[in-house]
Amino acid sequence: ALARAHRAQQEASRRSLRTSLPGLIGFATAVQLMFAAVIVIAVWQSLTGAASAATAAVVLFAAARFTGPLIDAADLGSALRLAGHDLDRIDNVLDEPAQPEGTDSIEQAGELAFDHVDFTYPGGRQVLHEVTFSAHPGTTTALVGPSGSGKSTILQLAARFFDPDAGTVRIGGVDARLLPVQTVMEQLSVVQQNVYLLDDTIEANIRFGNPEATDDELREAIRLSRVDEIIDRMPHGLDTQVGEAGVALSGGERQRVSIARAFLKDSPIVLLDEITASLDPENAIAVHAGLAALSEGRTMLIVSHDLTTIAGADQILVLDDGAIVEHGTHTDLVAGTGLYADFWAERERAQGWRVTHPTDAS
């Protein structure tokens, strides 16, 4: 896939050069020819006495001064064309119609349910088929299955990034389409694998979850998420600038800030998408501790390939090809002979792996 993407990028670059180079070369050539013509005319006028040498020198100087900006104008024209394409894409987003919303109110905070949900991405194959389950307040529901089985899609439907083609997604006991968008957002906190932080301070990024939070609430969120360990290492503490997208922090540190933000928002439903993937052991331990604290009293919906993360879930949903094929606790599923038991057996075998040197005798 990487090789195909690289070849596609190379071909796109070639097409761009084939499109732009003739115009740039033609424009630069025309400017230089015009400048050469001005030189010839100025010299001719000076030699024939039609213009003084001083006048000819001034004309040549002015022409030379204009040549550079004219060539720069070609580059600016290309940049303007690219900016025009960017503006068109922004317009497409702004012109996208808003999701329909209702005026109903929540019946039971923290209740999340899927009722015979089908979903297909635009122009793609059907991703979910007849998905039905309930996640009750104060419980943890884990989603397990092969890549492409629909786990992350369930989270996106739960967050109402999309609406189902058929069936119903209920938040707080009510069809999400009948709730105001603001009400849906107040019910949810989303912690994703790739956390995006604003180009601001650590404190500002945490307060984004609840700008009205008190200092005591902020300190408690920082403590529970282990962000205090991060700010203790920073010379500016909470005022540390994280940079664009949080580049000044590691992936695990960004995860902790995101968990602190979820603590501060204090929504009854938390959606977690592969947040422990690719973390170093220190950050993984800190994130696990933060999740344990975050799960208290909240409805948790977790997607993870790390079976240790979801072994203690109240219920585990095993998906395959867009459908729930197994449902139960870790103990029940491991005792069976289905997909989850195979996953767990593979994990147990992998725990015995070790890296050996080629000269090792065994």
N, C-alpha and C positions, 0 to 999 in steps of 0.2 A: 504493500500500500504506500509505503514511503517512497519507493522508487517510482511508482506511478505518479504520485503527487509531484515529485521532483521533475519528472519529464513533462508533466502538464505545465508546471511553472516555467520551465525552459521554453516550451512552445509559446506560452502566453507572452514571454519577454521578447521572443523573436517576432511575433505578430505586432507587438507594440513598436519595436524598432522599425519593422518594415512599413508601418503606417506613418510614423512620425519623422523618420530620417529624411525622406525625400523633401518634405516641406521645409524642414530646418535647413537642409543643405541649399535648397533653392532660394530661400529667403536670405541666407547669409551670402550666397553668390550674388544675388541681385544688389544687396547693399554694397558689397565690395566693387561691383561693376559701376554702380552709380558714383562711388567715391573716386574710382579711377577716372571716370568721365569728368568729374569736377576738377580733378588735377589737370587733365589735358586741356580743358577749357580755360582754367585759370592761367596756366602757363602760356597758352596761345594768346590770350588777351593781353598778358603782360609783355610778350615779345612783340606783338603788333602795335603796342602803344594804346590799345583800346582801354586798358586799365593799368593803373600804376602798380608797381611791384608791391607796395604796402597793401593795396586793396586785394591783390591776389593772395598775399600771405594771410590776411585776415579771413578771406573766404576759405582757404585751405584749413586754417586752424579751426574755424567753425564747423566745417564738414567733418574733420577728424573727431571733434568733440561729439558730433551727432551719431557717428558710426557705431560707437559702443552701445549707447542706449537703444538704438534700433535693433541691434543683434540681441540685446537683453530682452527686448519686447517679444521676440520669438519664444524665448524660454518662458516668459510670463504668460504668453498666450497658451502654451502647453499646460502650464500650471493651472490656468483658469479653466481650461477644458476639464482637467481632472477634478478641480473643485466643483465644477458643474455636475459631474457624475456623482460626487459625494452628496451634493445638495439634493439631487434627484432621489438618492436613497433615503435621505432624511425626510424628504417630502412624502415618500412612500410610507414611512413609518407614521408620520403625522396624519396622513390621509386614511390610515387604517381605521375602520369603524370601531368604536368602543364596544366592549362586551355588553350585552344586555344585562340589566340588573333589576332586581325587584325591591320590594319595600318590607318584606317579612323580617321578623326578628328571631334571634336564637331561642330555641326551646330548652336545650341542655348543653351548656358549655363543655367543650372537650369531646363531644361525641362525633365520631367520624365513621361513615359507612358507605360502602359501594354496593349497589343493587343491580346485578345483571348488566354490568358496564361493558360496552363495546367501544373500541376506539381505533381509528385509522389516521395516520398522519397524512396531510395533503399530498396526493400523488404517490403514496406508498402503499405497502401491504397492511393488512389488519394487524395491529399490535396486541390488542387486548380482546378477549372473547369471553363473555359471560362471567366477568369477575365479580364475585360477591363475598363480602366479609364485613365485619363490624369491629371497630377499635373503640373500646369503652374508656371513659375518663380514668386516669390513674394507671393505665396498663401500657405495656410495651408490645408492639406488633413488629415482627421482623419479616422482611421480604428476602427470600433466597432463591437463587436460580441461575442458570447459565446466562452469559452475556447475550443481550437481545431478547430476553424472555419477557420484558415489559415491566421490570421493577421500577426503574426511574420514571417511566411513563405514568405509573400509578401515583408517584409523588407529584408529578406535574399536574395531573388531574385533581389531586387532593388540594393543591395550591391554586387551583382554577387558572392555571396558565392556558389550559384548553378545556373545552367542554366535551363530554362523551357523545359519540354518535348515537348510542342507544343506552338505555338504563339511566341511573341516577347516582350522583355523588352527593351525599348528605353531610353537611357540616352543622354541628349543633342540633341535629335532628331535622334539619330543613334542607330541601333541595338548594344547592349552592347557587343555582341560577335565579332563585327567588329572593336572595339576600343582597343587600347593598354591597358593592365591592369593598367599601371601607370596613364593613362588618366582617367580611371574609378575611381581610388582611389582619384585623385585630385578633382573630381567632388563631392565627398561624405564625409560627417562627420557622424559618427555613435555614438550615445549616448545610451548605453544599461542600462537595469535595474540593472544588477550586474556589476558594473564598476571594471575593473582590473587596478590597478596602479603598476607601476614599483617600485622596491625597491630602491628608489632614493629620491631626494628632491621634494617638491611641485613644485618648479620652473621647474625642469627637466621634470616632468610629464606634465606640461602645455606646455612647449616648444616642447614636442614631436610632437605636432600638426603642428608646423612650426619652425624648428630649426634655420631658418634664420631671424626670427622676431626680430624687434628692441625692445629696452627696453620700449619705449613709447607704442608700440603695445602690449607688454606683460602687462604693467600696465593697459591699457584700457580693455583688456580681463579680467583681474582680477577684475576690478571695475564692469564691466557689469554682470559678473557671481556671484558677491557677495563673491568671494574668499577672498577679502580684510578683511571681517569680521572674516574669519578663521585665516589668518596669523597674525592678530592683537592679537589674543589670544595665539599664539605660541611664546615661548621664542626665537626661532631661525628664526621666520618669514618664508620667502620663502625658507630658507635653512633647514627647518624642514624635517627630514627623515620620510617618510610615512610607511616604513616597507614593508615586502613582501605582495603583493596584496593590499597595502594600509591599513593594519590592524590598523595603528596608527590613522586613521580617521574614523569617523562614516559613515554610508551609505549615508546620505544626504551630508556630506562634500565631499565624493568621487564623488557624482553626480555633485557638483558645480565645482570641478576640471575638470571633464570630459567636462562640458559645457564651461569652460574657454579654454580648449584645442580646442573645436570646434570653438569658437570665433577666436582663433589665427590662426587656419587653414584657416578660411574664405572661405570654399567651398560653392558653390551655392545651394547644396542639403544637407539637414540634415535629418537623420533617427533617430527617437526616439522610444524606445521600453519600455513602462511601467516604465518610469523613476521616476514617482511620487509615485509608489507603496511602501507601508510600510514606508513612511517618517513621521517623527514627524512634528507637525504643523510649527515650526520655519523653518526647512529646506524646507518643502513643499512651504512655502511662498517665500523663497529665490530662490528656483528652478523655481517656476512659474515666478518670476520677471526676472530671467535669460533667460527663454524661450521666454518671451515677447520681450526682447531685441534681442535675437538671431534670431527671426522670421522675423525681418525687412529686406526686400529685398531678402529673401532666400525662397527656396521651402522646405516646411516642410512636412514630412510624419510621422504621430504620431499614435502609438498604445497605447491605454489606456482604462482601465475599469473605470477610474475616469471621469464621464461625464462632470464635471465642467471644466476639462482640455480641452475638445474638443468642448464645446458648441459654442465657438467663431470661429471655423474653417470655412474656405470658402466653403468647401464641406465635407460631412461626408459619408463614405461608410460603410454600414452595411453588414457584412458577416455572412453567416450561411451555415455550411456544405461545405465550400470551394467555395461558389459562392456569388456574390454581389446581395443581395436581395432588398436593398433599397439604394437610393442615393439622396442627397439633403442637404440643410442647416438645422441647428438645428430647426429653426422655422417651416420649412416645415415638417420635420419628426415628430416633437412632435404633430403637428396638425393631423397627420395621425393615422392609427390604426395598424401599423406594429410593428416589433420587437423593433425598437428604441423607439417608444412611450411607449412600455411596460417597457423597461429598465428605462426610465426617470420617469415613474409613480412609479416604485419600489423604485427608489432613493428618490423621494419626500416622499414616505411613511416612508422610513428608517430615514429621517431627524427628524422625530418625536419620534424616539426611545429614551429611557433613561434607565439607570440601576437603579433598585429599590432594596431596602432592603426587605428581606422576611417579616419583621414586618410592612412594609408600609400598610396602610389601603387600598390604591388603586394602 
